[in-house]
Amino acid sequence: MHDPYLAGATGGGNSAFHNVHNDYLHIVDPNERRRLALAEIDKADFGWNHVRAIVVAGAGFFTDAYDIFAINAVTILLGLVYYSQPPYHGDMPGASQTALKVATPVGTVFGQIGFGYLADRYGRKKMYGIELIIIIVATVSQSLLSESRALSLVGVVIFWRFIMGVGVGGDYPLSAIITSEFATTKWRGAMIGSVFAMQGFGQFAATLVALIVTQTFKGSLEPSLTPEQCGGDCALAADKMWRIITGFGALPGCLALYYRITIPETPRYTFDVARDILKAERDVTAYMDGKRGPSSSPGDLLRANTMYRQANDLRVPRPSFADFRQHFGEWRNGKLLLGTSLSWFFLDIGFYGLGLNNSAVLQTLGFAGKENVFRMLHNSQVGTIVIFCAGSIPGYWLTVALVDVMGRRNLQLLGFVMLTTLFLIIGFAFNNLSRGAFLTLYIMSQFFFNFGPNATTFIIPGELFPTRYRATAHGISAAAGKLGAITALAFDPLRSRGATSDCNNTTACSPWLDNIMKIFALFMFCGLISTFLLPETTRRSLEEITVEHSNMARSTPSLKTSTHHSYHRESSSTTEAPQRRRFWDWRPAGNRSFRMELFSRGEPV
């Protein structure tokens, strides 16, 4: 005979994401059991299990950022290896550069929407790790490619960067949602922000590895005074360099893979979508205790019977395409998805517009001396590290420190206001700015990208939507951002509009750079306007947030699970909208002194 306390046993669980174990099997009411289990997560003190979860999820973002921003160094090196002869003179053709840079964002769009839907359809656990495997395989494959008569190496690199982009895209909704659903309410913003902040370290690492590799091959690069002269040992060194830089990006992903494929399912998904009450309780306990769950379920029959008997008793609507369409068809819900998507779209036009064309800005700042090939590469990489250390990385981690204090919406508004102002100053005063002033303004813009909208556009979609559509909605929002990154590439040709063929400095070669900054200022202002569509989510449970913005809020009041508890229920758009209620109603019941009850249209729920 099966022990009912073993009936919910489930595979998965490790020291980062623990598998919950039987704390509330003695509670008969499935809604009360759900409330208690989720409250345990929401009220938990910040501990090592949360730190481990951040590291495991953040390792993927470290890898994502490394692979995305390493392309700046890789395109230069590919130009030295395969385009050193006239008419290219060491520069990769513009069409090839654009294709290399756009391949990953295009793949990312597919990955964000696809993995977001799959995570809501089949569960977070089943998808988590697959996207990292895709990234690892695609990254290693890029570094091992060679040219042949039948294939263009650059063309094959573009293909693998698209595949890598699919994996990178999958990491966005999965890491955000898993971290959000396992996080304590009090520090949820800091936890999701810490995962995203690993992107800054990934950008820094990509440049640092490129700098170390450049220094290693200094003897082979220095004899070549110009890119046209980079042949023989110089070309061989450059060929090795881009492969090492690319291949190193797979290492952090390999280290995190085990923990990703052994995580338990998030209790919120198990309760609200899979509707497996016993399994959800085990997932909560294992996450809190840090124990690895068993590889089999000894009480499958009992658990299945329990699911059949109690799943329909849960006051959480079932996901369906009709429900999705009706839910987001309501303005109160649709405006949230519109707000997260537009904010991310407008942000990424400016963020990637600067990031993917960083070399042009660095040359304007004087970080790209051309005494020889080594100096050209070395100075550019040093300038990038200076900007990351002075602006980007402090911005990421100040967001982590203050996002749960200032609030997500306020932080995003502040960031867009400052970015609009900075880009206007750079654009209109461009020709009168000294090099030091331009450097200061540029570093400040990198700081306010990350101390503000670059982080909050990732955090807010992970909190704002009901569990059954949370990953899909986050994926749609993130995909809108990557469409902004693709749009940003259209501004690259404008930068050199009107430049002469004999220009020998970046200011002359980028006569439209000031106008591009003005255009970016307009997009930052649009991001500011779209932020007003979003509510504040700080220090509120996920259930409270989703109830408030649902059509069923009138029948289930929302109280923070971090302080006191109620029967939380997520939104449903499938019923007519009756009277809205915001507070508890109570009345005496039976011989007991009193009993709390929830009402809808004057009847018990």
PyMOL commands that set and color helices and strands:
alter all, ss='L'
color gray80, all
select helices_A, chain A and resi 4-6+30-43+48-69+71-82+94-122+124-127+130-143+153-182+188-216+218-221+227-229+233-248+251-261+267-272+277-289+300-313+321-329+331-355+358-364+373-406+408-428+430-432+435-450+453-459+461-464+467-495+506-509+513-531+542-548
alter helices_A, ss='H'
color red, helices_A
select strands_A, chain A and resi 585-589+592-597+599-600+603-604
alter strands_A, ss='S'
color yellow, strands_A
deselect
rebuild
show_as cartoon
